[in-house]
């Protein structure tokens, strides 16, 4: 098969591409970052992911049997906003349908809702509707918080625990999340390429932690147990924004705090992924959090 993957040189797209290459498939990527290091030694050709040129997108996608879409943005920056990402996703999905792509595997998020006041979650719901209405065969996968070597959240929690005498929790940290290993998500996505039926699945791991429990686990395994201090959410956010200034990044957004505290990063479905966070942390405890992972440096 010939398969297009958005963001094959980035994070989840890289793991999905690796899985597909292992199966002997021809993979090419649509990317806004063609100059990123190529982890595939030239095996994956790239084409522009230019949402302003739908005809070019159609031509780039022509001949592909399937599209795996990981495109999204974590927060707004300049004209690069989440509502704009919704428009861009519709352009991409429509281009794929016009190019004759037969199947799309789309990466979403748990608990999207068109009624949500959070752009991340209503935007993901709008993207799912674009996929469903496209006329292509589809699989929609809904992961929660990803962890892996290029992870942002878990890595930067560890980074803070290594450097600060305490860790501030928004509120009491009792809200829950079910992290998922990025390569487990990649396996689900790769398998979904070959399936025929339309489906929407949550993609979560076997663990369900409170946020406080997860932070404590990370500290325990990396050998940096810290006092976990409950803070009013606005104070915790202000502290994160202050730290963001020093690392030239966005550590945490108000929408992420709201989504986490609303328990939107857990699933009512049985876990489809098997890797436990504790096992992965144990294998990577010397490197996790050793360096800060910058979202701005990665995507902007």
N, C-alpha and C positions, 0 to 999 in steps of 0.2 A: 504494500500500500504506500501511497504518498500522503504524508500527513503534515499539516501546518500546525505549528505551535507558537502562540504568542509568548514572547519573553523567554525563549530557550536559553539565553545567556544570563538570565536573572536567577530567581530563587526556585519557586515550585515548578516553573516551566523547565528548568534545567533537569530536575529529577524526573519529570515526566518524559522529557526527550531521551534521557539515558535509558529509561525502561523500554521505550519504543525502539531505540537503536539496538538494544540487546536482542530484540525480537526480529531483527533484520529488516526493519522498515526504513523507507526513505523519509527523512524528516527535514523540513526547512522551517525557518522562523521568520515571523514578522516582528520587527523590533524598532523602537525609537532610539536604541543605543547600539548601533552597529560596531562601534569601536571598543566595546567591552571585550575583555579577554575571552577567547573562544575555548571553552572546556572540552571541545570535541575534535580538536585537531583538524579542522577543515571539513569534517564529515557533514556539517549542517550549514547549508547555504542560508543567507539572510536576504530579506527584502524589506523595504520601508513599510512601517506601520503608520501611514500618512492618512489621517482621517479627513483631511481637506481634499483628497483626491480619490473619490470613490472608484473612478474608472481604473486607476492604477491598482487599487486594492483588488478589484475584480480580476484583473489580468494576473496579479501576483498569486491569487488563490485558484485560478483556473487549472484544472487537472488534479487538484487535491481531492482525495477520497474523504478526508475528515479534517476538521479543525478542532484543536484543543485550545480553548481560550482561558488564559489566566489574567488578562488585562484588567486592572483597576488601579485606583490611587488611594492611599491611606488617609491623606488629609489634603485640604485645599492649599495651593500655593500660586499666587498670581492668577493667571487665566486658567490654570490647570486645576479645575474644581471637580468635586464629585458629581454635581449635576451635568457638567460638561462630559464627564466620563460616561454617564448614562447615554448622552447623545452619541458619543463616539462608539459605544458598544453597539448601538442600533445600526450605525453606519457599517461597522464591521460585519455584523450578523447578516444584514441585507446584502452586503457585497458577497459574502460566502454563498448565500442562496442563489444569487444571480450568476455566480461562477460555476454553479453546478455541484457544489460540495454536498455530499449526501448525508453526513452525520456531523453533529457538533457535540463536543464534550465541554461543558461550561463550568468553571469553578466559581461558586457563589459563597454564601455564608449561612450559618445556622440562623433560623428564625427571622428571615427577611419579612418585611411587611410594608405594603403600600400605605398603611395608616401610621407608620412610625414617624415620630418627629425627628429622628436621627437620619441625616442624609446617607450615611453608610448603609443603613438597613432598608430604607425605602428605595435607595438607588439600586441595591442588589435585587430587590423585588422587581423593579422596573426592567432590569437586565434579564431576569428570568422570563418575564413576559415576552420580551423581544425574541428570546430563543424559542419559547413555546409557540409563538405566532409565526415563526419563520418558514414553516413548511418542511424544514429538515428534520430528520430523525435526531433525537437529542437525549443526552444524559446530563443531568445537573447534579453536581456534587457540592455539598454544603459543609465545608470544614469549619472548625472553630479557630483557636489559636494554634498556629503551626510552631513546631520546634524542630531544630536541625542545626547543622553547622553554620548556616548563614542566617539563622533566626535573629530577629530583632528583640522581641519582648523578653523571652527567657534569658537570652544572652545579657541584655542590659540590666535585668534584675540582678543577675550574678555579678555584673560589673559594679553596680552600686553596693552590693553586699561586700564586695572585696575592698571597697574604699571608704565606706561610711560606718560610723559606730552604731547606727540604728537605721531602720527602714520605716518610712511613714506609709501607713495604709490609708487609702481613702475610706473613710468611715471605719467599720470594725473588721473589714475583710471577710465577712461571712458569705458573700455572694460567690457563686460557683462558676467553674469552667471545666471543660474537658479537653485538654490539649491533645493534638494529634501530630504524629511524626510525619514530616513532609514526604518521606519516601513511601510510607504507607498510603498516603493520599495519591502519590504518583502511581502506585500499583493499581489502585482503584481506577484512576483516570485511564491508564493504559488498557486495562481490561475493558473499560466502558467503550473504547473505540470499536471493539469487535462485536459488541452486542447490538441487537437489532431493535429491541423494544425501547420505548420512551420511558424514562424514569427520573425521579428526583430522590436522592438519597442524602441523608446526613453522613458526614465522614468524620467520625470522632474516635478517639482512642479509648482504651479500657479504663482509664482513670477518671474520677470526678472529684475534684478538690474544691475546697473553698480557696479563695485567693490567698488568704493568710496561710493555709496549709501548704499551698504550692511554694510560696516564698520561703517558708520555714524548711521545706524539703530541699530547695535549692541551696540554702545556706548550710544545712546539715551536710550535704554531700560534698560541697566544695570546701568544707571546713571553715566556714565563716558564719557561725551562728550569731545573729544580731537580735537586739530587742526590736520587736515589731510594734510600732506605736500607732494606735488609731488616731486619725486626724479628721477634722471636718473636710468633706470632699473639696471644698473650695480652697482650703489651706493646702491640702495635698497637691491639688492642681497647681497652685501658685508656686509651691516648692519645686514641682517638676518643671514648670516654665522657667524658674530661676536657674535650675541646673541646665536646662536646654540652652540658655544663653551662653554658658561656659563651654558646652560641647558643640555649639553651632548646629543644633538639630532640634527636632520636635520629639521630646521623650514621650509625652502623653497629651492627648487632646481632651477637651470637655466631652465630646461625643463618645470617646472610648471609655471614659469614666462612667457615663450614663449607661452605655450598653452593657458594660461589665456588671454594674450594680443592679441592672434590670434582669440579670440572669439570662442574657441572650446568647451566651457562649456555652450553653449546655444543650443536650439533645434528649428527647423522649424515646428515641429509637435505640435499639441494641447497638453496641459499638461494632463497627465493621473493621476497625484497625486494631492491631495487636500490640504494638510497641508501647511499653510503659515508660513514662517520663523518668522514673527513678533508675531504670536500667540504662537508658540513654545517658543520663547525667553521670552515672557511675563510669561509663566508658569514656566520657569526655570531660571529666571533672577538672583536669589540669588546664584545658583550653577555654572552657566556657567562661565568659566574662573577663578573659585576660585582656581583651581589647574592646573598646566601645564600638558598637555597630551603628553606623549613621544611616538613617533613612534618607536624609537629604543628599548625602554623598552617593548613595546607591541609585537614586532615581532622578536627581536633579543636577 
